[in-house]
Amino acid sequence: MSYSDEIKKLKESDKKFVWHPFTQMKDWFEEDPIIITEGRDCFVKDAYGKWYLDGVSSIWVNIHGHRKKEIDDAIKTQLDKIAHSTLLGLGNIPSIELAEKLINLTDKSFAGLTPRLSKVFYSDNGSTAVEAALKMAFQYWIHKGVKGKQTFLSLKNAYHGDTIGAVSVGGIDIFHDMFSPLLFKAYKAPSPHCYRCELGKTSLECSFTCLKEMENILEKHSDEIAAVIIEPIVQAAGGMIVWPEGYLKDLRELCNRYNVLLIADEVATGFGRTGKMFACEHENIVPDIMCLSKGITNGYMPLAVTLATDEIFNAFLGEFKELKTFFHGHSYTGNPLACAAAIASIDLFDKEETLKNMRPKIALLEDRLKEIADLPIVGNVRNKGLIAGIELVKDKPSKEPFPWEKKMGWNVAYKAREGGVLIRPLGNVIVVMPPLSISIENLKRLMDVIKKAIIVVSSS
Ligand SMILES: *Cc1c(COP(=O)(O)O)cnc(C)c1O
């Protein structure tokens, strides 16, 4: 069989056997799918040998680039010892070392602030990190003898994963509405989305009306609410919605005042994406529980952690028969290969001065976004660090969106492919989220291709 026949066969088998996530498979059948075979730095190669710039970090997971020697080596070294053993009743070395490293990292990030994150609970993806956080918060109040705190407060436009608990605190109607009969009841506060303010305010006269709505809910219902769960600073899957300055800090104070826990879902924002190691650092606040996943292993292996304070952890201590145990765990909890990859990835932040080196790239990205903002079908551009969203609109003055069925975001993404760039939009929002290690030159190229794709799509 010739090589091109082999690829053809692969594509046929993909269509025959693989059900892709978040994908209308009927459309997929009509597509000529790209099959990725290799990666290097911020590029991935398809089966025909064509290289593409990985403009969304393989869905927000890659930080230091593909085939990073230090991480490759760490996994190989661990593989020569053991691939997996369970944390249920046993320990393993990489999970111990990584937990210590994560606590040292949060100690450094949140130096001098309270509360202090001190314990690491492992799972294997962002959704499970959130599920663990929700159950931890719920059970915490029971152990404290506080009755009735049985639900949560979250935001419109929130995305916390696809498992049922995470969907219950989600706020993206198109993904979440149809599952409503399966979900637990949770309170929803307006999203601090200044470009599309639900409360009809413009930023000049708002003075955080959305936060006042949050406070109203807390005032009435805090005795039912175990925790507020948020994606700090950037609501990612909701459209890269960047919060106004001060909102997060005020929210932390509200949680203290109304005696509810604060869960920060940093699955997307963690590990440097926003220009700081953790997004909460931008406003000098510490959550009571923090979820991390996507960037943790540099996108090598599925791994997640839920960090908690001693205050929470200690509430679960008791005699065996008191049943205070945290009854939660997964088969691959604390997987040694994944933990070894995470340790190597975290070490690279110091070695390569990743955060410092991001600064000129963030400045470049912001310059290029400003140019793109002038295009007639671009309603809004927003970014924090190297996370950016470009919102396409049908009518700029009225902000009228393109009908979602027109797949405008996808039209731009398909055009960008022709220019050798892979991106995946969120509805009408073009996402820019390259590996943090991207070179200035490649970032320029990424933005050139995206700009050109928007122009071509708008004139067709
Ligand atoms: C992606 C994401 C999740 C879910 O993570 P999975 O690994 O896809 O389950 C949860 N929260 C946020 C903020 C995310 O961006």
Ligand as a Chemical Component Dictionary entry (heavy atoms), coordinates in Angstrom:
data_LIG
# 
_chem_comp.id                   LIG 
_chem_comp.type                 NON-POLYMER 
_chem_comp.pdbx_formal_charge   0 
_chem_comp.three_letter_code    LIG 
# 
loop_
_chem_comp_atom.comp_id 
_chem_comp_atom.atom_id 
_chem_comp_atom.alt_atom_id 
_chem_comp_atom.type_symbol 
_chem_comp_atom.charge 
_chem_comp_atom.model_Cartn_x 
_chem_comp_atom.model_Cartn_y 
_chem_comp_atom.model_Cartn_z 
_chem_comp_atom.pdbx_ordinal 
LIG C1 C1 C 0 -11.219 22.707 30.224 1  
LIG C2 C2 C 0 -11.760 23.193 31.508 2  
LIG C3 C3 C 0 -12.330 22.315 32.437 3  
LIG C4 C4 C 0 -12.526 20.855 32.130 4  
LIG O1 O1 O 0 -11.332 20.188 31.978 5  
LIG P1 P1 P 0 -11.314 18.760 31.230 6  
LIG O2 O2 O 0 -9.919  18.291 31.420 7  
LIG O3 O3 O 0 -11.641 19.041 29.801 8  
LIG O4 O4 O 0 -12.319 17.908 31.905 9  
LIG C5 C5 C 0 -12.743 22.813 33.643 10 
LIG N1 N1 N 0 -12.618 24.116 33.938 11 
LIG C6 C6 C 0 -12.081 24.992 33.073 12 
LIG C7 C7 C 0 -11.936 26.419 33.478 13 
LIG C8 C8 C 0 -11.645 24.569 31.830 14 
LIG O5 O5 O 0 -11.149 25.440 30.942 15 
# 
loop_
_chem_comp_bond.comp_id 
_chem_comp_bond.atom_id_1 
_chem_comp_bond.atom_id_2 
_chem_comp_bond.value_order 
_chem_comp_bond.pdbx_ordinal 
LIG C1 C2 SING 1  
LIG C2 C3 SING 2  
LIG C2 C8 DOUB 3  
LIG C3 C4 SING 4  
LIG C3 C5 DOUB 5  
LIG C4 O1 SING 6  
LIG O1 P1 SING 7  
LIG P1 O2 DOUB 8  
LIG P1 O3 SING 9  
LIG P1 O4 SING 10 
LIG C5 N1 SING 11 
LIG N1 C6 DOUB 12 
LIG C6 C7 SING 13 
LIG C6 C8 SING 14 
LIG C8 O5 SING 15 
# 
